[in-house]
Amino acid sequence: MARVVWHVPVTTSGTGSTTALRLFRLRDGRRCAVGFSSPEALTALLGPDQAYTELGEPALRELTAPLGVDALVLDPRLVAPPATSPAAPAGPGAPAGPGALLAPAPTAQLQHR
């Protein structure tokens, strides 16, 4: 039977001596662990500088269970709230308040597949 490997994002301490799983949040706020079916899928979503380790699903579940994390997402997609229109100035020549033309920054969330 072939061994199924997930490519799981991790963070590494500044000295490189400690590695920790990178956890995310679902739309409902619960924490989850994510895995990718290939390094290319991980890089496409999280960028080329994202460190990762290879784990099987059972190992990932064992590592996250003590943290109260029971949701695993394979090959997540980035989901962001809808962008809002920038606020229009009150009239010609009216001064815009600080940040009046800036839309709020969207937050990244994960979606179940």
C-alpha positions in Angstrom: 0.0 0.0 0.0 1.4 3.4 -1.0 2.2 5.8 1.8 0.2 9.1 1.4 2.3 12.1 2.4 0.9 15.5 3.2 3.2 18.6 2.9 2.4 20.5 6.1 3.5 24.1 6.7 5.7 24.7 9.6 7.5 27.7 11.3 11.1 27.5 12.4 12.7 29.4 15.2 15.3 32.1 14.4 18.1 29.7 15.3 16.6 26.9 13.3 16.6 24.6 16.3 12.8 24.4 16.8 10.1 23.6 14.2 6.4 24.0 15.0 3.3 23.2 12.9 1.6 26.2 11.4 -2.1 26.2 12.4 -4.8 28.2 10.6 -8.5 29.1 11.3 -11.7 28.0 9.5 -14.4 30.4 8.7 -16.2 29.6 11.9 -13.1 30.5 14.0 -12.0 26.9 14.8 -8.3 26.1 14.5 -7.3 23.6 11.9 -4.2 22.0 10.5 -3.6 22.0 6.7 -1.7 19.8 4.4 -1.0 19.9 0.7 -0.9 17.0 -1.8 2.3 18.4 -3.3 5.0 21.0 -2.6 3.8 22.9 -5.7 0.3 23.2 -4.2 1.7 24.5 -0.9 3.9 27.1 -2.8 1.0 28.3 -4.9 -1.0 29.3 -1.8 1.6 30.2 0.8 4.6 31.3 -1.3 8.0 29.9 -2.1 9.5 30.8 1.3 7.1 28.7 3.3 8.9 25.9 5.1 7.1 22.5 5.3 7.5 19.0 6.6 6.1 15.7 5.2 3.7 13.9 7.5 1.0 11.2 7.0 -2.5 12.1 8.1 -2.4 9.8 11.3 0.8 11.6 12.4 -0.7 15.0 11.8 -3.8 14.0 13.8 -1.7 12.8 16.7 0.3 16.0 16.8 -2.8 18.3 16.7 -5.2 16.4 19.0 -3.5 17.5 22.3 -4.0 21.1 21.1 -7.7 20.6 20.7 -7.4 20.7 16.9 -9.5 18.1 15.2 -10.1 19.7 11.8 -7.7 18.9 9.0 -7.9 20.5 5.5 -6.2 19.1 2.5 -5.3 21.5 -0.3 -7.2 24.5 1.1 -8.1 27.5 -1.0 -7.7 31.1 0.1 -11.1 32.7 0.9 -11.4 36.4 1.7 -14.4 38.5 2.5 -15.8 40.7 -0.4 -13.9 43.9 -1.0 -15.7 47.1 -0.2 -15.8 50.2 -2.3 -13.6 53.1 -1.2 -15.5 55.9 0.5 -16.2 58.8 -1.9 -15.3 62.4 -0.8 -18.3 64.5 0.3 -17.9 66.8 -2.7 -15.4 68.5 -5.0 -12.5 69.9 -3.0 -13.8 68.4 0.2 -11.0 67.0 2.3 -11.0 63.3 2.8 -10.4 62.0 6.3 -7.4 59.8 7.1 -7.8 56.5 5.3 -11.1 57.6 3.6 -9.9 56.0 0.3 -8.6 52.8 1.8 -10.7 49.7 2.0 -10.2 47.5 5.0 -7.6 44.8 4.5 -9.2 41.4 4.0 -8.3 38.5 6.4 -7.4 35.1 5.0 -9.6 32.2 5.9 -9.7 28.6 4.9 -12.6 26.7 3.5 -13.5 23.0 3.9 -13.2 21.0 0.7 
